[in-house]
Amino acid sequence: MRRFSLWLRGKPLVADAMLAGALVLVDLATVGHKRYLAVYLVFAVIVPVPVVFRRRYPRTSAGALLVLAIVTTLVSWLIGEDLQVPALVAVGIALYTLVAYVGRRDGLLYLGGLVVDAVLADLLLRESVLTTVAFLTLFYALCWTLAEFLGARHAYDTEVAARLAVADYDRERGAHEAVSAERTRIARELHDIVAHAVSVIVVQADGAKYALRTDPDVAEQALGTIAATGRDALRELRRTVALLRTEHAPEQLPQHGTAGLAKVVQMMRNAGLAVELELTGELDDVPAEVSLGVHRIVQESLTNTFRHAGPAPKAWVRVHRRDADVLVEVTDLGHGAGSPTAGDGPDLAVRNGISGSGLGLVGMRERVAVLGGALEAGRRPEGGWRVRATLPLARDAAE
C-alpha cells in the first residue's frame, strides 16, 4: 500500500480520476426511486468530471463545479424534484483545492459563489434554511481548515527542501575546493621533485663533463649520482601522478562565473533569503582563480546573512568588472548577530566567523590576500552589514 501511495503521489491525474469514479459510484448507489431517472443519471455522471482535473486546472475545475451546482438547482426547481446528487460535495473539494494550491483570495471568491448557490437553492427548493446553513458552514469550514493545514505542510516541506539543497550545494562546493587544494599541494610537490632532481642532475653532469678526461673515477661517481637521482625522481613522480588519475567531467564540476552566482542566489532565495543580484561587465572570461574568489565571497557573505541577520533578512549582491579589477559588494539589512542593534562582543565574533563552524571573514580575507586584493567588512551606519572586496584581474598588477 505504501508503494501504491507513493506511486499515486506522483500521478495526481490518476488519483483524482479515482476520486471522481468513487463519486460516480456513490451517485449510482443512491438512485432510489427517482421520477426523472435519466436526468438524475446525467448529473450523476457529469458532476464528478471536473474533479479529474482539479489539481491540473484548479480554477477551471472549480468554476465548472459551481456552474453545475447552480444548473442542478435550477433543473430541480423546473422539474419539481430534488436532483442534488451526492457528488455535489465536490464543490467542497474544489474549495479545498483552491485554498491549498492557488491561494486564499481565489478561495474567498469561490466561497462567495457557493454562498450564492446555497441561497438560490433555499429560495427555489424551499429547504430548511437553518439545517442548510449549519451543514454548509461546518462542511466548508472543514474543507478550508484542511486546505490551510496542507498548505502549511507544503510550505514547510518546500523550505526544508530548499535548505537541504543549499546545504548539499555547500558541501559539494567544499569537497570540490578540498580537491582543488589537494591538487595544488600535489603540484607544489611535483615542482619540488622536478626542480630538485633537475638541479642535481645539471650540477653533476657539468662536473662529470670536466672530470671525464682528467679523473674518470670522479666522472663515474657523478654519472652514478645522476642515475640514482633520476630513478628517485621518477619513482616520486609516478607516486604523485598516480593521485591525479581520476578526472571529473566538466559538467560535473561546480559552476563559476555568472551561472554559478545565479545558482547560489537562486538557492538562497528558495531557502527564504530575499536577494537582489546585479552583474555588470564581462564576468565569464575573468581568470579562473578570480572567478572562484568572487563566487566564494558571495556565497560566504550570503550564508552569513542567512544565518545571522535575524528574521526576514534581505541582501543585495553587486559584482562589477572594471578595467583592472572586479568589485564585489554584498550588503544586507539584517538585525541579528553583527547588526547595529545587536551590540558588540560575542555577536560580532559570530558574524566574523570566530565562533561557530565556519571561517567567515577569516577565510575570505585569506582568499582575497592570495589573489592580491583588498577586503572591507563591517556594519553600515544605516543598519545591516556590508562586505566589499576588490580582486585584481592580473596578479602581477597587484604586486
C-alpha positions as CSV (number, residue, x, y, z in Angstrom):
1,M,0.0,0.0,0.0
2,R,2.8,2.4,0.7
3,R,4.4,1.8,-2.7
4,F,1.0,2.3,-4.3
5,S,0.5,5.5,-2.3
6,L,3.9,6.9,-3.3
7,W,3.1,6.0,-6.9
8,L,-0.2,7.8,-6.8
9,R,1.5,10.9,-5.3
10,G,3.5,11.3,-8.4
11,K,0.4,10.9,-10.7
12,P,-2.3,13.4,-9.5
13,L,-4.4,12.9,-12.6
14,V,-4.8,9.2,-11.8
15,A,-5.6,9.8,-8.2
16,D,-8.2,12.5,-9.0
17,A,-9.8,10.2,-11.6
18,M,-10.2,7.5,-9.0
19,L,-11.8,10.1,-6.7
20,A,-14.2,11.1,-9.4
21,G,-15.0,7.4,-10.1
22,A,-15.8,6.9,-6.4
23,L,-18.2,9.9,-6.5
24,V,-20.0,8.4,-9.5
25,L,-20.4,5.1,-7.7
26,V,-21.9,6.9,-4.7
27,D,-24.4,8.7,-7.0
28,L,-25.4,5.4,-8.6
29,A,-25.8,3.7,-5.2
30,T,-28.3,6.5,-4.2
31,V,-30.5,6.4,-7.3
32,G,-33.5,5.1,-5.4
33,H,-36.9,5.7,-7.0
34,K,-36.4,8.9,-9.0
35,R,-39.2,10.0,-11.3
36,Y,-36.7,11.6,-13.7
37,L,-34.1,8.8,-13.5
38,A,-32.4,9.8,-16.8
39,V,-31.9,13.4,-15.7
40,Y,-30.5,12.2,-12.4
41,L,-28.1,9.8,-14.1
42,V,-26.9,12.6,-16.4
43,F,-26.0,14.8,-13.5
44,A,-24.6,11.9,-11.5
45,V,-22.1,11.2,-14.3
46,I,-21.3,14.8,-15.3
47,V,-20.8,16.5,-11.9
48,P,-17.7,14.4,-10.9
49,V,-15.9,15.0,-14.2
50,P,-14.2,18.3,-13.2
51,V,-12.8,16.6,-10.2
52,V,-10.4,14.7,-12.5
53,F,-8.7,18.0,-13.4
54,R,-8.9,19.7,-10.1
55,R,-5.1,19.9,-9.5
56,R,-4.1,20.5,-13.1
57,Y,-6.6,23.2,-13.7
58,P,-7.9,24.2,-10.3
59,R,-9.7,27.4,-11.2
60,T,-11.4,25.9,-14.3
61,S,-12.4,22.8,-12.4
62,A,-13.8,24.8,-9.5
63,G,-15.7,27.1,-11.8
64,A,-17.2,24.2,-13.7
65,L,-18.4,22.6,-10.5
66,L,-20.0,25.8,-9.3
67,V,-21.9,26.2,-12.6
68,L,-23.0,22.5,-12.4
69,A,-24.2,23.1,-8.9
70,I,-26.3,26.1,-9.9
71,V,-27.6,24.3,-13.0
72,T,-28.6,21.3,-10.8
73,T,-30.6,23.7,-8.6
74,L,-32.4,25.3,-11.5
75,V,-33.2,22.0,-13.1
76,S,-34.5,20.6,-9.8
77,W,-36.8,23.7,-9.5
78,L,-38.1,23.3,-13.0
79,I,-39.0,19.6,-12.8
80,G,-40.1,19.8,-9.2
81,E,-37.8,17.1,-7.9
82,D,-34.6,17.4,-5.9
83,L,-31.7,16.3,-8.1
84,Q,-29.0,17.3,-5.6
85,V,-26.7,14.4,-6.3
86,P,-24.2,13.3,-3.6
87,A,-21.3,14.1,-6.0
88,L,-22.0,17.8,-5.4
89,V,-19.8,17.5,-2.3
90,A,-17.1,18.1,-5.0
91,V,-17.7,21.8,-4.6
92,G,-16.1,21.4,-1.1
93,I,-13.2,19.5,-2.7
94,A,-12.8,22.4,-5.2
95,L,-12.8,24.9,-2.3
96,Y,-10.1,22.9,-0.6
97,T,-8.1,22.6,-3.8
98,L,-8.2,26.4,-4.5
99,V,-7.1,27.3,-0.9
100,A,-4.3,24.7,-0.8
101,Y,-2.9,25.1,-4.3
102,V,-3.9,28.5,-5.6
103,G,-4.4,30.9,-2.7
104,R,-6.8,32.3,-0.1
105,R,-8.1,35.1,-2.4
106,D,-9.4,32.6,-5.0
107,G,-10.8,30.5,-2.2
108,L,-12.8,33.5,-0.8
109,L,-14.2,34.4,-4.2
110,Y,-15.2,30.8,-4.7
111,L,-16.8,30.6,-1.3
112,G,-18.9,33.7,-2.2
113,G,-20.1,31.8,-5.3
114,L,-21.0,28.8,-3.1
115,V,-23.0,31.1,-0.8
116,V,-24.9,32.4,-3.8
117,D,-25.7,28.8,-4.8
118,A,-26.9,27.9,-1.3
119,V,-29.2,31.0,-1.1
120,L,-30.6,30.2,-4.6
121,A,-31.3,26.6,-3.5
122,D,-33.1,27.7,-0.4
123,L,-35.3,30.2,-2.3
124,L,-36.2,27.8,-5.1
125,L,-36.4,24.5,-3.4
126,R,-37.7,25.8,0.0
127,E,-35.2,23.7,2.0
128,S,-34.7,24.1,5.8
129,V,-32.6,27.3,6.0
130,L,-31.2,26.6,9.5
131,T,-30.2,23.0,8.6
132,T,-28.7,24.0,5.3
133,V,-26.7,26.9,6.8
134,A,-25.4,24.7,9.7
135,F,-24.4,21.9,7.4
136,L,-22.7,24.1,4.8
137,T,-20.9,26.2,7.4
138,L,-19.4,23.1,9.0
139,F,-18.6,21.5,5.7
140,Y,-16.9,24.5,4.1
141,A,-15.1,25.3,7.3
142,L,-13.7,21.8,7.4
143,C,-12.6,22.0,3.8
144,W,-10.9,25.4,4.4
145,T,-9.1,24.1,7.6
146,L,-7.8,21.0,5.8
147,A,-6.5,23.2,3.0
148,E,-4.7,25.5,5.4
149,F,-3.1,22.6,7.1
150,L,-2.0,21.1,3.8
151,G,-0.7,24.5,2.5
152,A,1.3,25.0,5.7
153,R,2.7,21.5,5.3
154,H,3.7,22.1,1.7
155,A,5.3,25.4,2.6
156,Y,7.3,23.7,5.4
157,D,8.4,20.8,3.1
158,T,9.4,23.4,0.4
159,E,11.5,25.4,2.8
160,V,13.2,22.2,4.2
161,A,14.0,21.0,0.7
162,A,15.4,24.4,-0.2
163,R,17.6,24.5,2.9
164,L,18.8,20.9,2.2
165,A,19.7,22.0,-1.4
166,V,21.7,24.9,0.0
167,A,23.5,22.5,2.4
168,D,24.2,19.9,-0.2
169,Y,25.5,22.5,-2.6
170,D,27.7,24.0,0.0
171,R,29.0,20.5,0.9
172,E,29.7,19.8,-2.8
173,R,31.5,23.1,-3.2
174,G,33.6,22.4,-0.1
175,A,34.5,19.0,-1.4
176,H,35.5,20.4,-4.8
177,E,37.6,23.1,-3.2
178,A,39.2,20.5,-1.0
179,V,40.1,18.5,-4.1
180,S,41.5,21.7,-5.7
181,A,43.6,22.4,-2.7
182,E,44.9,18.9,-2.7
183,R,45.8,19.2,-6.3
184,T,47.6,22.5,-5.7
185,R,49.6,20.8,-3.0
186,I,50.5,17.9,-5.3
187,A,51.5,20.4,-8.0
188,R,53.9,22.0,-5.5
189,E,55.3,18.6,-4.7
190,L,55.8,17.9,-8.4
191,H,57.6,21.2,-8.7
192,D,59.8,20.5,-5.8
193,I,60.6,17.0,-7.0
194,V,61.4,18.1,-10.6
195,A,63.3,21.2,-9.6
196,H,65.5,19.4,-7.0
197,A,66.2,16.4,-9.3
198,V,67.0,18.5,-12.4
199,S,69.2,20.9,-10.4
200,V,71.2,17.9,-9.0
201,I,71.5,16.3,-12.5
202,V,72.7,19.5,-14.1
203,V,75.3,20.1,-11.5
204,Q,76.6,16.5,-11.6
205,A,76.5,16.5,-15.4
206,D,78.7,19.6,-15.5
207,G,81.1,18.0,-13.0
208,A,81.3,14.8,-15.0
209,K,82.0,16.7,-18.2
210,Y,85.1,18.5,-16.7
211,A,86.3,15.3,-14.9
212,L,85.7,12.9,-17.7
213,R,89.3,13.1,-19.1
214,T,91.3,14.1,-16.0
215,D,89.6,12.0,-13.3
216,P,87.4,9.2,-14.7
217,D,86.6,7.9,-11.2
218,V,85.0,11.2,-10.3
219,A,83.1,11.3,-13.6
220,E,81.9,7.8,-13.0
221,Q,80.7,8.7,-9.5
222,A,78.9,11.8,-10.9
223,L,77.2,9.7,-13.5
224,G,76.1,7.3,-10.8
225,T,74.7,10.2,-8.8
226,I,72.8,11.3,-11.9
227,A,71.3,7.9,-12.4
228,A,70.3,7.5,-8.8
229,T,68.8,10.9,-8.7
230,G,66.8,10.3,-11.9
231,R,65.5,7.0,-10.5
232,D,64.4,8.6,-7.3
233,A,62.7,11.5,-9.1
234,L,61.0,9.1,-11.5
235,R,59.7,7.0,-8.6
236,E,58.4,10.1,-6.8
237,L,56.8,11.3,-10.0
238,R,55.0,8.0,-10.5
239,R,53.7,8.0,-7.0
240,T,52.5,11.6,-7.2
241,V,50.9,11.4,-10.6
242,A,49.0,8.3,-9.5
243,L,47.0,10.6,-7.3
244,L,45.8,12.6,-10.3
245,R,44.4,9.6,-12.3
246,T,40.7,10.4,-11.6
247,E,39.3,13.2,-13.6
248,H,35.9,15.0,-13.3
249,A,33.7,15.6,-16.3
250,P,33.4,19.4,-16.9
251,E,29.6,19.3,-16.5
252,Q,30.1,17.7,-13.0
253,L,32.3,20.5,-11.7
254,P,30.7,23.3,-9.8
255,Q,29.9,26.3,-11.9
256,H,31.7,29.6,-11.6
257,G,31.1,32.9,-13.4
258,T,27.6,34.4,-13.8
259,A,25.9,31.0,-13.9
260,G,27.4,29.9,-10.6
261,L,26.5,33.3,-9.0
262,A,22.9,33.0,-10.3
263,K,22.7,29.4,-8.9
264,V,23.8,30.4,-5.4
265,V,21.5,33.4,-5.3
266,Q,18.5,31.3,-6.5
267,M,19.1,28.7,-3.9
268,M,19.3,31.3,-1.2
269,R,16.0,32.7,-2.4
270,N,14.4,29.3,-2.3
271,A,15.6,29.0,1.3
272,G,13.8,32.2,2.3
273,L,16.5,34.9,1.9
274,A,15.4,37.8,-0.3
275,V,18.4,38.6,-2.6
276,E,18.8,41.1,-5.4
277,L,21.7,40.4,-7.9
278,E,23.4,42.9,-10.1
279,L,26.1,41.8,-12.5
280,T,27.9,44.3,-14.8
281,G,30.7,43.8,-17.2
282,E,32.1,40.6,-18.8
283,L,32.4,38.3,-15.8
284,D,32.6,34.9,-17.6
285,D,36.1,35.5,-19.1
286,V,37.9,36.6,-16.0
287,P,40.7,34.3,-14.7
288,A,39.5,31.1,-13.1
289,E,41.0,31.9,-9.7
290,V,39.4,35.4,-9.7
291,S,36.0,33.9,-10.7
292,L,36.3,31.3,-7.9
293,G,37.2,34.1,-5.4
294,V,34.1,36.1,-6.4
295,H,31.9,33.1,-6.1
296,R,33.2,32.1,-2.6
297,I,32.9,35.7,-1.3
298,V,29.3,36.0,-2.4
299,Q,28.5,32.5,-1.1
300,E,30.1,33.1,2.3
301,S,28.5,36.6,2.7
302,L,25.0,35.3,1.8
303,T,25.5,32.4,4.1
304,N,26.4,34.7,7.0
305,T,23.3,36.9,6.2
306,F,21.1,33.8,6.1
307,R,22.4,32.5,9.5
308,H,22.9,35.7,11.5
309,A,20.8,38.5,10.0
310,G,17.7,37.8,12.0
311,P,14.1,37.5,10.8
312,A,13.1,38.4,7.2
313,P,16.6,39.3,6.0
314,K,17.3,40.9,2.7
315,A,20.6,41.2,0.8
316,W,22.0,42.9,-2.2
317,V,24.8,41.4,-4.3
318,R,26.7,43.6,-6.8
319,V,29.5,42.3,-8.9
320,H,31.1,44.8,-11.3
321,R,34.0,44.2,-13.6
322,R,36.2,47.2,-14.0
323,D,39.3,47.8,-16.2
324,A,41.8,46.3,-13.7
325,D,39.8,44.5,-11.1
326,V,36.4,43.0,-10.1
327,L,34.4,44.7,-7.4
328,V,32.2,42.5,-5.2
329,E,29.8,44.1,-2.7
330,V,27.3,42.3,-0.6
331,T,25.1,44.3,1.8
332,D,22.1,43.3,4.0
333,L,19.5,44.8,6.3
334,G,19.7,42.1,8.9
335,H,19.0,42.8,12.6
336,G,20.6,39.7,14.1
337,A,24.2,39.0,15.2
338,G,26.5,41.6,13.9
339,S,23.9,44.2,13.1
340,P,23.9,47.6,14.6
341,T,21.2,46.7,17.1
342,A,22.9,43.6,18.3
343,G,25.7,45.2,20.3
344,D,29.4,44.4,20.4
345,G,31.3,41.4,21.7
346,P,30.1,37.8,21.0
347,D,27.7,38.9,18.3
348,L,30.4,40.5,16.3
349,A,32.5,37.4,16.8
350,V,29.8,35.2,15.4
351,R,29.4,37.4,12.3
352,N,33.2,37.4,11.8
353,G,33.2,33.6,11.9
354,I,35.4,33.4,15.0
355,S,32.8,31.2,16.7
356,G,30.6,28.7,15.1
357,S,31.6,26.2,12.4
358,G,32.6,28.5,9.5
359,L,35.7,30.6,9.0
360,G,33.7,33.6,7.9
361,L,35.7,36.7,7.2
362,V,38.9,34.9,8.2
363,G,38.6,32.6,5.2
364,M,37.5,35.4,2.9
365,R,40.5,37.6,3.9
366,E,42.9,34.8,3.3
367,R,41.4,34.1,-0.1
368,V,41.5,37.8,-1.1
369,A,45.0,38.2,0.1
370,V,46.2,35.3,-2.0
371,L,44.6,37.0,-5.1
372,G,46.3,40.3,-4.2
373,G,43.1,42.1,-3.5
374,A,41.5,44.1,-0.6
375,L,38.6,43.3,1.6
376,E,36.5,45.6,3.8
377,A,33.7,44.2,6.1
378,G,31.7,45.8,8.8
379,R,28.5,47.4,9.9
380,R,26.8,50.1,7.9
381,P,25.7,53.3,9.5
382,E,22.2,52.9,8.2
383,G,22.0,49.3,9.6
384,G,23.0,45.9,8.5
385,W,26.3,44.5,7.3
386,R,28.5,45.1,4.2
387,V,31.3,43.1,2.6
388,R,33.3,44.9,-0.1
389,A,36.2,43.2,-2.0
390,T,38.3,44.2,-4.9
391,L,40.1,41.4,-6.8
392,P,42.7,42.4,-9.4
393,L,42.4,40.7,-12.8
394,A,46.2,40.5,-13.2
395,R,48.2,39.1,-10.3
396,D,51.4,40.9,-11.3
397,A,49.5,44.2,-11.3
398,A,48.6,43.7,-7.7
399,E,52.2,43.0,-6.8
